[in-house]
Amino acid sequence: MAQGERDQGTQVKGATGGRGPLDGWGPSEKGPWAPVRDDTIGLLGGFPGDARRYRISRLSKAARLREILAIASHYDILHGLTPVSFRQLLEELGPTFVKAGQILSMRSEILPESFCQELTRLRTDVEPMDRELVLQTLRAEYETPIEEIFDAIDDVPLGSASVAQVHKARLVSGETVAIKLQRPHVQEIMAQDISIMRSLARRAQGLMGDDQFLDLQSVVDELWQSFREETDFLVEAHSLEEFRRNNASCRFVDCPRPFPRLCTEHVVVMDYIEGIPFDDREALLAQGYDLEEIGTKLVDNYTQQMIDDGFFHADPHPGNLVVRDGKIVYLDLGIMGRLSSHDRSAIADMVSAVAARDSAGLKAGLLRFSVSDLRDVDHASLLADLDSIIADFGEADLAELDIGAFLNSLISMARRNGIELPGTVTMLARSLVTLEGTVDGFLPDASMVDIVRAHIKAHTRPLDLAKGELRSYLRESASASHGLLRAASQADTAMEMLTRGQLRMNLDLPGTENPISDMAHAADRLTMGIIIAGLFIGSSVVYYARIQPVIFGIPVIGFVGYVVALVLGLWLVRQIMRESRR
């Protein structure tokens, strides 16, 4: 949730309109800046501490489950959901399901693209907390009277979402800040919902077995991890500090400065940023900004986040960006992603492969991302699918390349070929799609892929490139040498077995697991067909011979032959149709 760019409320002096102590507040015993903390740790369901911390009980879970089922029955989910009704259902179910929808909107390998697109529209603005509740919540976070911390707090929030809302305020030291304040009890509600999801996922996984299309447990675990990070505002405070360190040498990118002494698990206090909204291109032009330069710099910096830092903003939509004093400022760092050095190297290789229309290089980079067993991957089929994707998208100029369609095709193709990609990769893919939409009006004649490739090339030193090529050459040379030695050893063994008459050959045909058995089955069908044809022909000969006795004008022997042939023929057709459907 972004801070916003304008003052939407009237400042009120002090926490209650004056500078005197608030009712019920007294001197702090732990020092002026001691926040209230709960240091309980552990995974939900794994340790009893979480149930105590979030006040989860069987009774509360049962009551919440009844509420969820009532809402679900209202949408008649058993008869199917459209993308719009699915989004509305999640919004009505509450913040946990809204967050699950936001995660699923980035997982096009799980949901169809139409659903992912609709889920990006999940409503984030909700009824704001009233002033008394805001003050009460702040009172619970600080042991120091808030009039000794904040000189003024605006009545009207800058933004209000299902998890938190943001207020403009002024510290007693004079700095103008934004306070991101978590709604009371939202942690307990979300933890209880995820606990219910985990129980349902465990039971569903037991019913579906190992052949299920979707690993429900992994989705719930990802939701739990996202919940822990996004409801612990200290994580966001650390993200702000890390992002500022990573971009300290970048003169055109910035983010709010956090105030660590005032940040707690439920409150983030940071600089108030006022600038030109990123999607207000007319205002940017009026201030003399070059739109293409802004778009190019944004993509270049995002490439730095992906390739160089491995710490990237996972939701770079225009509402999270403003332009101020010649800088692009990220306002909300609540959703961040991380990439290992291995993943960053694979991304660089894939970008280079796309730019060079190299299917083999794209395949190598894709396989490096996989978290599944690759022994059963049909490499010939995979390469053919990649050739098809390159053919579909490779003819377009880089400036016309639809990154969203390309990434979705790549992820769907990986899924069809049994390649499971980690959630971080699909999150990055969705983030790039969002970024493409953000800079769509800024780069009419340029290409994101071209900018990314130029960044990689410019930030790769010749010495590093030479070292990388040397390592690659040595690695491939060692692999080739070992392969030759293994081939020579196997050839020697094969020749020895051949001379002894012990050589056997295993036949492997694409599309079949047991070719010999399938060939025998085909021969059995052919034999059965010949028998059926023989029965019809023999019965016809008997019919024309008029052999006695007869039934229905047909010799008994011929009649029996016709019946047997008919039964066998119908049985054979039924078997063929059943196997075709299977």
C-alpha positions in Angstrom: 0.0 0.0 0.0 1.5 3.3 -1.1 1.8 6.3 1.1 0.0 8.5 -1.4 1.3 11.8 -2.8 -1.0 14.4 -1.3 -2.2 15.6 2.1 -5.7 14.2 2.5 -6.5 15.4 6.1 -6.2 18.2 8.5 -3.3 18.0 10.9 -4.3 17.9 14.6 -1.8 19.0 17.2 -0.7 16.4 19.6 -2.3 12.9 19.9 -5.5 14.2 21.4 -5.5 17.8 20.2 -3.1 19.1 23.0 0.4 18.6 24.3 -0.6 17.1 27.7 -0.4 13.4 28.7 -3.1 11.2 27.2 -5.6 9.6 29.5 -4.3 6.3 30.9 -0.7 7.0 30.0 2.1 7.3 32.5 5.9 7.4 32.5 7.7 4.5 30.8 9.6 2.1 32.9 11.6 0.7 30.0 12.8 3.8 28.4 11.3 6.3 25.9 11.6 4.2 22.8 10.8 0.6 24.0 8.3 -1.0 21.6 6.0 -3.8 22.7 7.3 -7.2 21.3 6.3 -10.8 21.2 9.3 -13.0 20.6 7.4 -16.2 20.1 8.6 -18.1 17.0 7.7 -21.3 15.2 5.6 -22.5 12.2 1.8 -22.5 12.6 0.7 -26.0 13.5 4.3 -27.0 14.2 4.7 -25.6 17.7 2.0 -24.8 20.2 3.5 -21.3 20.8 1.8 -20.1 17.6 -1.7 -21.2 18.7 -1.1 -19.3 22.0 0.4 -16.3 20.2 -2.5 -15.9 17.7 -5.2 -17.1 20.1 -6.2 -20.0 17.9 -8.5 -22.7 19.3 -10.7 -25.4 17.9 -13.8 -23.5 18.8 -12.7 -20.3 17.0 -11.5 -22.3 14.0 -14.9 -24.1 13.8 -16.8 -20.8 14.0 -14.6 -19.2 11.3 -15.0 -22.4 9.1 -18.7 -22.1 9.3 -18.5 -18.5 8.2 -16.2 -19.4 5.3 -18.6 -22.2 4.2 -21.6 -19.8 4.3 -19.8 -17.3 2.1 -18.6 -20.0 -0.3 -22.1 -21.5 -0.6 -23.5 -18.0 -1.4 -21.2 -18.0 -4.5 -22.2 -21.6 -5.4 -18.6 -22.7 -5.8 -19.5 -26.3 -6.6 -20.9 -25.2 -10.0 -17.8 -23.2 -11.0 -16.5 -19.7 -10.6 -15.7 -17.1 -13.2 -12.6 -14.9 -12.7 -14.8 -12.0 -11.5 -16.8 -14.1 -9.0 -13.6 -15.7 -7.7 -12.2 -12.2 -7.0 -15.4 -11.1 -5.3 -15.4 -14.3 -3.2 -11.9 -13.7 -2.0 -12.6 -10.1 -1.1 -15.7 -11.1 0.9 -13.7 -13.8 2.8 -11.3 -11.2 4.2 -7.7 -10.2 4.3 -6.2 -13.7 4.3 -7.9 -14.7 1.1 -7.2 -11.3 -0.5 -3.5 -12.0 0.2 -3.8 -15.5 -1.1 -5.4 -14.1 -4.3 -2.5 -11.6 -4.6 0.0 -14.5 -4.4 -2.0 -16.6 -6.9 -2.2 -13.6 -9.3 1.6 -14.0 -9.6 1.4 -17.8 -10.2 0.2 -18.3 -13.8 1.5 -21.9 -13.6 -1.3 -22.6 -11.1 -4.3 -20.6 -12.4 -5.3 -19.7 -16.0 -4.1 -16.3 -17.2 -7.7 -14.8 -17.1 -7.9 -15.6 -13.4 -4.5 -14.1 -12.7 -5.3 -10.9 -14.6 -8.6 -10.5 -12.6 -6.9 -11.2 -9.3 -4.5 -8.3 -9.9 -7.6 -6.1 -9.4 -8.3 -7.3 -5.8 -9.6 -4.4 -3.8 -7.1 -3.0 -1.4 -9.0 0.1 -0.2 -11.4 -0.7 2.7 -13.2 1.3 5.4 -10.5 3.1 7.4 -10.1 2.8 11.2 -11.5 5.7 13.1 -9.2 8.1 14.9 -9.8 6.6 18.4 -8.9 3.2 17.2 -5.7 4.5 15.6 -4.7 6.2 18.8 -5.5 3.1 20.8 -3.4 1.0 18.5 -0.4 3.3 18.7 -0.9 3.4 22.5 -0.5 -0.4 22.5 2.8 -0.2 20.5 4.7 2.4 22.4 5.4 2.7 26.1 6.2 6.4 25.7 3.3 8.9 25.5 2.8 9.5 21.8 2.7 13.2 22.3 6.4 12.9 23.1 6.9 11.1 19.8 4.4 12.7 17.3 3.7 16.4 17.2 0.7 15.9 14.8 -1.2 13.1 13.2 -3.6 13.6 10.3 -7.2 12.5 10.8 -7.7 11.3 7.3 -5.5 8.4 6.2 -3.5 8.5 3.0 -4.6 5.0 2.2 -6.5 2.2 3.9 -6.1 -1.5 3.1 -7.3 -4.8 4.6 -4.0 -5.2 6.6 -2.9 -1.7 7.4 -3.5 2.0 6.8 -1.1 5.0 6.4 -1.3 8.4 8.1 0.7 11.5 7.5 2.3 12.8 10.7 5.0 15.1 12.1 7.5 14.1 14.7 8.3 16.3 17.7 11.7 16.8 16.1 10.1 18.4 13.1 10.4 15.6 10.4 7.3 14.9 8.3 6.7 11.1 8.3 4.2 8.5 7.1 2.9 6.0 9.7 2.0 2.6 8.4 -0.2 1.1 11.1 -1.4 -2.5 11.2 -5.1 -3.1 12.0 -5.7 -4.6 15.4 -6.2 -8.4 15.5 -5.5 -8.8 11.8 -2.6 -11.2 12.6 -5.0 -13.4 14.7 -7.6 -13.5 11.9 -5.1 -14.3 9.2 -3.2 -16.9 11.3 -6.5 -18.7 12.0 -7.5 -18.7 8.4 -4.2 -20.1 7.3 -4.5 -22.8 10.1 -7.8 -23.8 8.5 -6.3 -23.8 5.1 -3.4 -26.0 6.3 -5.8 -28.5 7.8 -7.9 -28.6 4.6 -4.8 -28.8 2.4 -3.4 -31.7 4.4 -6.7 -33.7 4.1 -7.1 -32.8 0.4 -3.6 -33.9 -0.3 -4.2 -37.2 1.4 -7.3 -37.8 -0.8 -5.7 -36.8 -4.1 -2.5 -38.7 -3.6 0.8 -38.0 -5.4 -0.7 -37.3 -8.8 -2.4 -34.1 -7.9 -2.0 -31.1 -10.3 -1.3 -28.6 -7.6 0.8 -29.0 -4.4 -1.7 -27.4 -2.0 0.6 -27.7 0.9 3.3 -25.6 -0.8 0.8 -22.9 -1.7 -0.3 -22.7 1.9 3.3 -22.7 3.1 4.1 -19.8 0.7 1.0 -18.0 2.0 2.2 -18.5 5.6 5.7 -17.3 4.8 4.2 -14.2 3.1 1.9 -13.7 6.1 4.8 -13.8 8.6 6.8 -11.3 6.5 4.0 -8.9 5.7 2.4 -8.7 9.1 5.8 -8.2 10.8 6.5 -4.6 9.8 10.1 -4.9 11.1 10.7 -6.9 7.9 9.5 -4.0 5.8 11.7 -1.6 7.8 14.7 -3.8 7.2 13.7 -4.0 3.5 13.7 -0.2 3.3 17.2 -0.1 4.8 18.6 -2.8 2.5 17.0 -1.3 -0.6 18.5 2.1 0.2 22.0 0.5 0.7 21.7 -1.4 -2.6 20.8 1.8 -4.4 23.1 4.2 -2.6 25.2 4.7 -5.7 22.2 5.1 -8.0 21.4 8.8 -8.3 18.0 8.4 -9.9 16.3 5.8 -7.5 15.3 6.2 -3.9 12.9 4.9 -1.3 11.6 6.3 2.1 14.0 6.3 5.0 12.7 4.3 8.0 13.0 5.4 11.6 14.2 2.2 13.2 13.7 3.4 16.8 10.0 4.0 16.0 9.4 0.8 14.0 7.7 -2.2 15.7 6.1 -5.4 14.6 2.9 -3.5 13.8 4.1 0.0 13.0 6.5 1.4 10.4 7.5 5.0 10.6 9.2 6.4 7.5 9.8 9.5 5.5 6.7 11.1 3.9 7.4 11.3 0.2 5.5 13.8 -1.9 6.0 13.6 -5.7 4.4 13.3 -9.1 2.5 10.0 -9.5 4.3 7.8 -12.0 1.2 7.4 -14.2 0.6 11.1 -14.4 2.6 11.6 -17.6 1.1 15.0 -18.4 2.4 16.3 -15.0 5.8 14.8 -15.7 6.0 16.4 -19.1 4.9 19.7 -17.6 7.8 19.5 -15.2 10.3 19.0 -18.1 10.9 15.2 -17.6 11.8 13.0 -20.5 9.4 10.0 -20.4 11.6 7.7 -22.3 14.5 8.5 -20.0 12.4 7.7 -17.0 11.2 4.4 -18.4 14.7 3.4 -19.4 16.1 4.2 -16.0 13.4 2.3 -14.2 14.0 -0.8 -16.3 17.7 -0.5 -15.9 17.4 -0.2 -12.2 15.0 -3.1 -12.0 17.6 -5.2 -13.9 20.1 -4.2 -11.2 17.7 -5.4 -8.6 17.3 -8.8 -10.4 20.7 -9.5 -11.7 23.1 -7.6 -9.4 21.4 -7.4 -6.0 19.1 -10.4 -6.1 16.6 -8.3 -4.0 13.8 -7.0 -6.2 10.5 -5.2 -5.7 7.8 -7.7 -6.5 4.9 -5.2 -7.2 6.3 -2.3 -9.3 2.9 -0.9 -10.4 2.4 2.9 -10.8 0.7 3.3 -7.5 4.0 2.3 -5.7 6.1 4.8 -7.7 6.4 8.6 -7.7 9.0 11.0 -9.3 10.5 13.6 -7.1 13.6 15.8 -7.6 14.7 13.8 -10.6 14.5 10.5 -8.7 12.1 7.5 -9.1 11.0 6.7 -5.6 9.5 3.3 -4.5 6.9 4.0 -1.8 5.9 0.6 -0.6 8.3 -2.3 -0.1 5.9 -4.7 1.6 6.3 -7.3 -1.1 9.9 -8.1 -2.0 11.6 -11.1 -3.7 15.0 -12.7 -3.5 17.1 -14.5 -6.0 20.2 -16.6 -5.3 23.4 -16.1 -7.4 22.5 -19.3 -9.2 19.1 -17.9 -10.2 20.5 -14.6 -11.2 23.1 -16.3 -13.5 20.3 -18.4 -15.1 18.2 -15.3 -15.7 21.1 -13.5 -17.4 21.6 -16.6 -19.6 17.9 -16.8 -20.5 17.7 -13.0 -21.4 20.8 -13.5 -23.7 19.2 -16.6 -25.2 15.9 -14.7 -25.9 17.8 -11.8 -27.5 19.8 -14.3 -29.7 16.8 -16.5 -30.5 18.8 -19.4 -29.0 16.4 -22.3 -28.1 19.2 -24.5 -26.7 20.4 -21.6 -24.4 16.9 -20.9 -23.3 16.4 -24.6 -22.5 19.6 -24.7 -20.4 18.6 -21.7 -18.4 15.1 -23.0 -17.8 16.4 -26.4 -16.6 18.7 -24.6 -14.1 15.6 -23.1 -12.5 13.7 -26.4 -12.0 13.1 -27.8 -8.5 11.7 -31.1 -9.8 13.4 -34.3 -10.9 14.6 -33.8 -14.5 15.3 -37.5 -15.2 11.9 -38.0 -16.9 12.0 -34.8 -19.0 11.7 -35.5 -22.7 14.5 -33.1 -23.9 13.6 -33.5 -27.6 10.0 -32.6 -26.9 11.1 -29.7 -24.6 13.4 -28.3 -27.3 10.7 -28.6 -29.9 8.3 -26.6 -27.6 11.0 -24.0 -27.1 11.6 -23.8 -30.9 7.8 -23.1 -31.2 7.9 -20.3 -28.6 11.0 -18.8 -30.3 9.2 -19.0 -33.6 6.1 -17.3 -32.2 8.0 -14.5 -30.5 11.3 -14.5 -32.2 10.1 -12.9 -35.4 8.9 -9.7 -33.6 11.3 -6.8 -33.1 12.5 -6.5 -29.5 10.6 -3.3 -29.2 7.4 -5.2 -30.0 8.1 -8.3 -27.8 5.1 -8.9 -25.5 7.0 -10.0 -22.4 3.8 -10.9 -20.6 2.7 -13.3 -23.3 6.2 -14.7 -23.7 6.7 -15.5 -20.0 3.2 -17.0 -19.6 3.9 -19.2 -22.6 7.3 -20.2 -21.2 5.8 -21.1 -17.7 2.9 -23.0 -19.3 5.3 -24.9 -21.5 7.5 -25.8 -18.5 4.5 -27.1 -16.6 3.4 -29.3 -19.6 6.9 -30.8 -19.7 7.0 -31.7 -16.0 9.4 -28.8 -15.0 8.4 -27.3 -11.7 9.6 -23.8 -11.2 10.1 -22.2 -7.7 7.6 -19.6 -6.5 10.3 -16.9 -6.7 10.7 -17.3 -10.4 7.0 -17.1 -11.1 6.8 -14.1 -8.8 9.6 -12.5 -10.8 7.8 -13.3 -14.1 4.6 -11.6 -12.9 6.6 -8.7 -11.6 8.2 -8.2 -15.0 4.7 -8.3 -16.6 3.6 -5.6 -14.1 6.7 -3.6 -14.9 6.0 -3.9 -18.6 2.6 -2.4 -18.1 4.1 0.4 -15.9 6.5 1.5 -18.6 4.2 0.9 -21.5 3.6 4.6 -22.2 7.2 5.5 -21.5 9.1 3.3 -24.0 7.2 3.5 -27.4 10.3 2.7 -29.5 12.5 0.7 -27.0 12.4 -2.8 -25.6 12.7 -4.0 -22.0 14.6 -7.0 -23.2 17.1 -4.8 -25.0 17.6 -2.6 -21.9 18.1 -5.6 -19.7 20.6 -7.1 -22.2 22.5 -3.8 -22.4 22.6 -3.6 -18.6 24.1 -7.1 -18.3 26.6 -6.3 -21.0 27.6 -2.9 -19.5 28.0 -4.3 -16.0 30.0 -7.4 -17.0 33.7 -6.6 -16.9 35.8 -8.1 -19.7 37.9 -10.0 -17.1 34.8 -11.4 -15.5 33.5 -12.4 -18.9 36.8 -14.1 -19.8 36.8 -15.9 -16.4 33.2 -17.1 -17.0 34.0 -18.4 -20.5 37.1 -20.2 -19.2 35.2 -21.8 -16.4 32.5 -22.9 -18.9 35.1 -24.2 -21.3 36.9 -26.2 -18.5 33.6 -27.6 -17.2 32.4 -28.7 -20.6 35.8 -30.1 -21.5 35.9 -32.2 -18.3 32.3 -33.4 -18.9 33.2 -34.3 -22.5 36.4 -36.1 -21.4 34.5 -38.2 -18.8 31.8 -38.9 -21.4 34.4 -40.3 -23.9 36.0 -42.5 -21.2 32.6 -43.9 -20.2 31.6 -44.5 -23.8 34.9 -46.4 -24.4 34.4 -48.5 -21.3 30.8 -49.3 -22.3 31.8 -50.1 -25.9 34.4 -52.6 -24.5 31.8 -54.3 -22.3 29.3 -54.4 -25.2 31.9 -56.1 -27.5 32.7 -58.7 -24.9 29.1 -59.5 -24.3 28.5 -59.7 -28.1 31.3 -62.3 -28.5 29.8 -64.4 -25.8 26.3 -64.1 -27.2 25.0 -62.3 -24.1 24.2 -58.9 -25.8 20.6 -57.8 -25.3 18.9 -54.8 -26.8 16.3 -52.7 -25.0 13.8 -51.1 -27.4 12.5 -47.6 -26.4 9.9 -45.9 -28.5 8.6 -42.4 -27.7 5.1 -42.5 -26.3 5.2 -46.0 -24.9 6.6 -47.4 -21.7 6.7 -51.1 -22.8 7.1 -51.3 -26.5 7.3 -55.1 -26.7 4.1 -55.5 -24.7 2.4 -52.9 -26.8 3.5 -54.7 -30.0 2.2 -58.0 -28.6 -1.1 -56.3 -27.7 -1.4 -55.0 -31.3 -0.7 -58.5 -32.7 -3.4 -59.9 -30.4 -5.9 -57.3 -31.8 -4.9 -58.2 -35.3 -5.3 -61.9 -34.6 -8.8 -61.3 -33.1 -9.8 -59.2 -36.1 -8.7 -62.1 -38.4 -10.7 -64.6 -36.3 -13.8 -62.3 -36.5 -13.5 -61.9 -40.2 -13.0 -65.7 -40.6 -16.2 -66.4 -38.6 -18.2 -64.0 -40.8 -16.8 -65.5 -44.0 -17.3 -69.1 -42.7 -20.9 -68.4 -41.6 -21.7 -66.8 -44.9 -20.4 -70.0 -46.7 -22.6 -72.2 -44.5 -25.6 -69.9 -45.2 -25.3 -70.3 -48.9 -24.7 -74.0 -48.6 -28.2 -74.3 -46.9 -27.0 -76.8 -44.3 -29.8 -78.2 -42.1 -31.2 -77.5 -39.5 -32.0 -73.8 -39.9 -33.2 -71.0 -37.6 -34.7 -67.8 -38.9 -33.8 -69.0 -42.4 -30.1 -69.4 -41.5 -28.3 -72.7 -40.8 -27.8 -73.1 -37.0 -24.0 -73.4 -37.4 -23.9 -70.2 -39.5 -26.2 -68.4 -37.0 -23.9 -69.3 -34.1 -20.9 -68.1 -36.1 -22.6 -64.8 -36.9 -23.5 -64.2 -33.2 -20.0 -65.1 -32.0 -18.4 -62.8 -34.6 -20.8 -60.0 -33.6 -20.1 -60.3 -29.9 -16.3 -60.5 -30.5 -16.5 -57.5 -32.8 -18.4 -55.3 -30.4 -16.0 -56.3 -27.6 -13.0 -55.4 -29.7 -14.5 -52.0 -30.7 -15.3 -51.3 -27.0 -11.7 -52.1 -25.9 -10.3 -49.8 -28.6 -12.6 -46.9 -27.6 -11.8 -47.3 -23.9 -8.1 -47.3 -24.6 -8.4 -44.2 -26.9 -10.2 -42.3 -24.1 -7.6 -43.4 -21.6 
